[in-house]
Amino acid sequence: MFIETQGLTAKMFASEVGQVFTAETVPEPVQLTLLRLVEGSAPNPGFRTPFSLIFTTPMSVLLLEAQYRLKSASGKEYLLHLSPIVSPLDGQRHYQAQFN
């Protein structure tokens, strides 16, 4: 069962930083590591605090911008929209999921 995107909060991912997620891709699953969680400034009352998740893969893995079914090491499943972002020269590809 997937966790609905609108119900996601930064707090839900805090314990997942550094953990491996598996994306259901073809022809075989791909593993991504949740590198960092970036929280935005507090919004008006009643709105979710915006946040971003930054994932990494080895340079040999290239994911296109799309929605992916991700399963965390803790067994939680998500449907997240990932976008490639400029990667620093660290030998990894970086991807971002944003939540407003």
MODA-V147552 format. One record per residue. SS is DSSP state (A for helix, B for strand, O for the rest). NEAR is the number of other C-alpha atoms within 8 Angstrom. D_LAST is the distance of its C-alpha to the last C-alpha in whole Angstrom. Layout:
SS&NEAR&D_LAST  SS&NEAR&D_LAST
This chain:
O&3&23  B&7&19  B&10&16  O&8&14  A&8&10  A&4&9  A&6&11  O&8&10  O&9&10  A&11&11  A&6&14  A&7&15  A&9&15  A&8&17  O&6&20  O&9&19  O&11&19  O&8&22  O&9&23  B&10&24  B&12&22  B&11&24  B&12&22  O&10&25  O&8&26  O&5&29  O&4&32  O&6&31  O&9&28  B&9&26  B&9&25  B&11&22  B&12&22  B&15&19  B&10&19  B&9&17  B&13&14  B&8&12  B&9&10  O&7&9  O&6&11  O&7&11  O&8&9  O&5&12  O&4&14  O&4&12  O&6&9  O&8&7  O&12&7  O&13&4  B&13&7  B&11&9  B&12&12  B&13&15  B&12&18  B&12&21  B&13&24  B&8&28  O&8&28  O&5&30  O&8&27  O&7&25  O&5&22  O&7&21  O&8&18  B&7&18  B&8&16  B&11&18  B&10&20  B&12&19  B&11&22  B&12&21  O&8&25  O&5&24  O&6&24  O&9&21  B&11&20  B&11&16  B&12&16  B&10&13  B&10&13  B&12&14  B&10&15  B&11&18  B&8&18  O&5&21  O&8&22  O&6&25  O&5&28  O&5&28  O&7&29  B&11&26  B&13&23  B&12&20  B&11&17  B&12&13  B&11&10  B&9&7  B&6&4  O&6&0
